[in-house]
């Protein structure tokens, strides 16, 4: 199993930047991929970015060119660098991990990102 803890959220003005971190603990060697999702008030949770074991990344169209997902294996940490933030990026951001042979999905508790106009 694995546990995920996010940090780095906060309040930022439009055009600003934030870097989210997600620290994994437990049997981290069995993590196959990590991702970031977000959920805005009244909206469904949506995928923001993913990174697999080989380092391949994918992004939602709405964040391409502005957000970058990366991973530091030595620190068991996944990052989401968010630049050129927009008010519509306001949401709770969740870190996820696909773990083990069954690709079980684990979630963190989330971190709030608020972008003011």
Steps between C-alpha positions, in 0.01 A plus 500: 500500500597864469406826669503838325523846655467815292629846582573831332153632436398854582368829370667659199413774254424424138822460304687373802655162574478226760675168542307214653680209663378148572706286733442126488569258782453127539599253228589769250696262275169362371366833377442465125388853430403824672248761409348828605125557489299805597146571602344844489182584696195353330707320238618146446852397586721524192840368403774763483821308431659157528851357505582133471791294625694570182452874531241538224265788574152596388303817557146625472462739209404777740841496671738408217786744477430639849531203737785250534488172689827350620628244748800470731534128568762551770255713697189296409347829395293605201473867409257711303651829389218736408580818309284770344219409735145601414193542722354188337789299646347552843427155647604242752794312349543131577801277455443140392707187461435184301649228716588135466408235247131586531570868437309594815428871513606690810409862573634774719271733695552793268636853518303815420616729220325834464581739216366853534429722201 
